Amino acid sequence: MTRPDEMATFLAEAALALRAATTGPAARAAERCIALWQGREGKISTTLPQRPPVCDWLAPAFAAAANGPRARLAFAFAGVADRLVWVPSTRSGGAADFALRNANAGLVGQQGYEQRDDLWIGATVMAPDTAYPLHSHPPEEVYLALSPGEWWNEAMDWTDPGLNGSVYNPPGIGHRMRSGAAPFLALWFLPL
């Protein structure tokens, strides 16, 4: 198999950003992810891309990121974003229109653009003033923000890691995220 150029470029930029932004347990999780995707390639999905209306917020998020510290990562992600299946989350979190205000896409994983079962890499886009509801999952997780946003988990209060930082969620911890006045765009990395 040969990984498509746009995916190889994204993963190379993601490795640089993860290594620059993480320390401690987050760095260990990031290195596990990097080793997995560098170790082998998965099959490229033939599923047709899907792009619900909330993905209209991708363009302003990419434009804002173009001048930020993760401009190269944002540009690389923009190169693959239109090939993804974007799916609104079914978690309501109490907001009646939540499914219209968010979408997730898998870059790597069982339902990802690159299909495999040992790693999840994905993205979340949210409209301004949207809160993603409380959830948890067994794998640990590292987030990289491509636009402003805030995260909360059971071990920390709401925090904005900045566009140079990262957020680490230990395995099984309850966590949430939210956008402010601007659209939210973040990447997530979970070694399985």
C-alpha positions as CSV (number, residue, x, y, z in Angstrom):
1,M,0.0,0.0,0.0
2,T,1.1,3.5,-0.6
3,R,-0.3,6.2,1.7
4,P,-1.8,9.1,-0.4
5,D,0.5,12.2,-0.4
6,E,-2.0,14.4,1.4
7,M,-2.3,11.9,4.2
8,A,1.5,11.4,4.5
9,T,1.9,15.2,4.7
10,F,-0.8,15.5,7.3
11,L,0.8,12.8,9.5
12,A,4.3,14.3,9.1
13,E,3.0,17.7,10.3
14,A,1.0,16.0,13.1
15,A,4.1,14.3,14.4
16,L,6.0,17.6,14.5
17,A,3.1,19.4,16.3
18,L,2.5,16.6,18.8
19,R,6.2,16.4,19.7
20,A,6.4,20.2,20.1
21,A,3.2,20.4,22.3
22,T,3.3,17.5,24.6
23,T,5.2,16.4,27.8
24,G,4.7,13.6,30.4
25,P,1.8,11.2,29.8
26,A,0.6,13.2,26.8
27,A,4.0,12.9,25.1
28,R,4.1,9.1,25.8
29,A,0.6,8.8,24.2
30,A,1.6,10.9,21.3
31,E,4.8,8.8,20.7
32,R,2.6,5.6,20.8
33,C,0.4,7.1,18.1
34,I,3.3,8.2,15.9
35,A,5.0,4.8,16.2
36,L,1.8,3.1,15.1
37,W,1.2,5.2,12.0
38,Q,4.9,5.1,11.1
39,G,5.0,1.4,11.6
40,R,2.5,0.5,8.9
41,E,-0.2,1.9,6.6
42,G,-3.9,1.0,6.6
43,K,-6.2,0.6,3.7
44,I,-7.6,3.8,2.2
45,S,-11.4,4.0,2.4
46,T,-13.5,4.1,-0.7
47,T,-16.5,5.6,1.1
48,L,-17.6,8.8,-0.5
49,P,-16.9,11.9,1.6
50,Q,-19.8,13.5,3.5
51,R,-19.9,17.1,4.5
52,P,-22.8,18.3,6.6
53,P,-23.6,22.1,6.7
54,V,-21.6,22.6,10.0
55,C,-18.5,21.9,7.9
56,D,-19.0,25.4,6.5
57,W,-17.2,26.5,9.7
58,L,-14.0,24.7,8.5
59,A,-13.1,27.5,6.1
60,P,-13.1,30.3,8.7
61,A,-11.3,28.0,11.1
62,F,-8.6,27.3,8.5
63,A,-8.3,31.0,7.7
64,A,-7.8,31.8,11.3
65,A,-5.2,29.1,11.7
66,A,-3.3,30.2,8.6
67,N,-1.4,32.9,10.6
68,G,-1.0,30.8,13.8
69,P,1.6,28.6,15.2
70,R,0.0,25.5,13.7
71,A,-0.4,26.9,10.2
72,R,1.5,24.1,8.5
73,L,-0.6,21.4,10.3
74,A,-3.8,23.3,9.5
75,F,-2.8,23.5,5.8
76,A,-2.0,19.8,5.8
77,F,-5.3,19.0,7.4
78,A,-7.2,21.2,4.9
79,G,-5.6,19.0,2.2
80,V,-7.4,15.9,3.5
81,A,-10.5,17.4,5.1
82,D,-12.7,17.2,2.0
83,R,-11.9,13.5,1.6
84,L,-13.4,12.6,5.0
85,V,-16.8,11.4,6.2
86,W,-18.0,14.1,8.6
87,V,-20.7,12.9,10.9
88,P,-22.7,15.0,13.5
89,S,-22.5,13.6,17.0
90,T,-25.7,12.1,18.3
91,R,-24.8,13.2,21.9
92,S,-27.3,16.0,22.6
93,G,-25.9,17.4,25.8
94,G,-29.2,19.2,26.3
95,A,-28.9,21.3,23.2
96,A,-31.8,20.6,20.8
97,D,-29.7,21.7,17.7
98,F,-26.5,20.0,18.8
99,A,-26.4,17.7,15.7
100,L,-26.5,20.8,13.5
101,R,-23.6,22.5,15.4
102,N,-20.9,19.8,15.3
103,A,-19.3,17.0,13.3
104,N,-16.5,14.5,13.8
105,A,-14.4,12.9,11.1
106,G,-12.1,10.0,11.2
107,L,-8.7,10.3,9.5
108,V,-7.4,7.0,10.9
109,G,-9.4,4.2,12.5
110,Q,-12.1,1.7,11.7
111,Q,-14.3,4.3,10.2
112,G,-11.4,6.5,9.0
113,Y,-10.0,7.6,5.7
114,E,-7.1,5.3,6.5
115,Q,-8.7,2.2,8.0
116,R,-7.1,0.3,10.9
117,D,-7.9,-1.0,14.3
118,D,-5.0,0.1,16.4
119,L,-5.2,3.9,16.3
120,W,-7.9,6.6,16.1
121,I,-7.1,10.0,14.7
122,G,-9.9,12.4,14.0
123,A,-11.2,15.9,14.0
124,T,-14.1,17.8,15.5
125,V,-15.6,21.0,14.1
126,M,-18.1,23.0,16.1
127,A,-20.0,26.2,15.4
128,P,-19.4,29.1,17.7
129,D,-20.9,29.0,21.2
130,T,-21.3,25.2,21.2
131,A,-20.6,22.8,24.0
132,Y,-19.7,19.1,23.4
133,P,-21.3,17.0,26.1
134,L,-19.6,15.0,28.8
135,H,-18.3,11.7,27.5
136,S,-15.5,9.2,28.2
137,H,-13.8,6.3,26.5
138,P,-11.2,3.6,27.5
139,P,-8.3,4.9,25.4
140,E,-6.2,7.9,26.5
141,E,-6.4,10.9,24.2
142,V,-4.3,13.9,23.1
143,Y,-6.0,16.9,21.5
144,L,-4.3,19.6,19.4
145,A,-6.3,22.8,18.8
146,L,-6.3,24.4,15.4
147,S,-8.6,27.2,16.6
148,P,-9.5,28.6,20.0
149,G,-11.5,26.4,22.3
150,E,-11.7,25.1,25.9
151,W,-11.5,21.7,27.4
152,W,-12.5,20.3,30.8
153,N,-12.0,16.9,32.4
154,E,-12.6,15.5,35.8
155,A,-9.0,16.3,36.8
156,M,-8.9,19.9,35.6
157,D,-11.1,23.0,35.3
158,W,-12.0,24.6,31.9
159,T,-8.8,25.5,30.2
160,D,-7.7,26.9,26.8
161,P,-4.4,25.2,25.9
162,G,-3.6,27.9,23.3
163,L,-2.7,27.1,19.7
164,N,0.7,25.8,20.8
165,G,-0.6,23.6,23.6
166,S,-2.3,20.2,23.9
167,V,-4.9,18.6,26.2
168,Y,-4.4,15.1,27.6
169,N,-7.3,12.9,28.8
170,P,-6.2,9.8,30.8
171,P,-8.0,6.6,30.0
172,G,-11.7,6.6,31.0
173,I,-11.8,10.1,32.3
174,G,-15.0,12.2,31.7
175,H,-14.3,15.2,29.5
176,R,-15.9,17.9,27.5
177,M,-15.0,20.8,25.1
178,R,-16.6,24.0,24.0
179,S,-16.2,26.8,21.4
180,G,-16.4,30.5,22.2
181,A,-17.2,33.3,19.7
182,A,-15.3,31.6,16.9
183,P,-15.6,28.1,15.3
184,F,-13.8,25.3,17.0
185,L,-11.5,22.9,15.2
186,A,-9.4,20.3,17.0
187,L,-7.6,17.1,16.1
188,W,-7.6,14.0,18.5
189,F,-5.2,11.1,18.7
190,L,-6.0,7.9,20.6
191,P,-3.6,4.9,20.6
192,L,-5.6,1.7,21.1
